[in-house]
Amino acid sequence: MAQDTLLFLRQLLTSPRQISAIAPSSRWLARAMAQGLGPQTGRVVEFGPGTGQLTRGILAAGVAPADLTLFEMDAEFGSHLRATFPGVTVNVAPAQASTRLEPGVGAVVSGLPLLSMPLELQRAIVGAAFTILAPGAPYIQFTYGPRPPIRPEIIAELGLKVEYGPQVWLNLPPARVYRFRKA
Ligand SMILES: C[S@@+](CC[C@H](N)C(=O)[O-])C[C@H]1O[C@@H](n2cnc3c(N)ncnc32)[C@H](O)[C@@H]1O
């Protein structure tokens, strides 16, 4: 785990804007993000797994490795994820490339720094998620700030319903979990 933190800090120094966080997510945040997921969820896609903190939470919830597909842009993280999570599909590719997957995905779990991205990029990423999600399936995202992590104009364009999940104090910084579904 200390090795994960070192890798995270090294990549943070290399690409601060892409990482946009001061530390990997805690195991408590990972548990809250994966709440309600399990074998019954079917295929799950994760955006921006980094060192794999949320990935661990998703697998611990009971999602089978064969049902989990990751999209991570950073090649170093990609190699680390492949070595750490056998059986999980790791794409070293942007989250927007997930549109090539078969639709009918049971959940998208995102650790992306969505609010620090330009509007068009956020629109492309969230749009990609709702292209592959099954009807009513959740897009799960945390944020450190007081506002929902998807911009209001995108929520309106896609007709999303916003669910406020738990506030996780045991994380640096504390974070809130949100779930978004197509109404
Ligand atoms: C804040 S870190 C989160 C890491 C991890 N999910 C966690 O919670 O500890 C954001 C991660 O998203 C990745 N990332 C940023 N933009 C991306 C994109 N468009 N597609 C896929 N991954 C991206 C970064 O390389 C980084 O690994």
The ligand as a Gaussian input file, in Angstrom:
#p B3LYP/6-31G(d) Opt

LIG

0 1
 C       -7.832000      11.857000      -8.540000
 S       -7.013000      10.495000      -9.316000
 C       -8.049000       9.225000      -8.622000
 C       -7.375000       7.925000      -8.459000
 C       -8.230000       6.841000      -7.770000
 N       -9.500000       6.633000      -8.458000
 C       -8.507000       7.161000      -6.324000
 O       -9.665000       7.517000      -6.028000
 O       -7.582000       7.061000      -5.505000
 C       -7.632000      10.676000     -10.980000
 C       -7.217000       9.584000     -11.949000
 O       -7.899000       9.787000     -13.187000
 C       -7.001000       9.602000     -14.276000
 N       -7.558000      10.355000     -15.416000
 C       -7.641000      11.700000     -15.589000
 N       -8.315000      11.985000     -16.717000
 C       -8.702000      10.800000     -17.264000
 C       -9.473000      10.436000     -18.409000
 N       -9.990000      11.344000     -19.249000
 N       -9.693000       9.120000     -18.634000
 C       -9.178000       8.163000     -17.807000
 N       -8.435000       8.452000     -16.715000
 C       -8.201000       9.748000     -16.439000
 C       -5.672000      10.114000     -13.739000
 O       -4.582000       9.603000     -14.479000
 C       -5.729000       9.590000     -12.308000
 O       -5.249000       8.288000     -12.231000

